């Protein structure tokens, strides 16, 4: 794998080695082959997306509702 491609993956959060005492289940992995045919495994931590619930925006919705009455 060339340095240019490695830096592109590193920019989006992939690392070459897992941290010490890291749980492998908390990481996603990809295998990347370079021009030589050698494969390198890269890891990125799984981030749970924060779910947006419209009930948190209820006060502004209520203000709009009352304004239209």
C-alpha positions, 0 to 999 in steps of 0.5 A: 500500500502506498503512503498516499493511499494510507494517508487517505484512509487515515484521514477518514479514521482508519488505523493500522494497528489496534490500541493495546487492550482494545476490544476487536468488536468495537472496531470495523476492519477492511483489507486493502491490497497494494500493487504488490499483492500484499494485503493490509488490514485497517481498523476504524472504531464503530461510532453509534449515530445519535438518533434525533427524536422530534419530541426534543423539538416539541417546544418550537413546534408548539410555538408554531402551532399556537402562532397559526391559531 
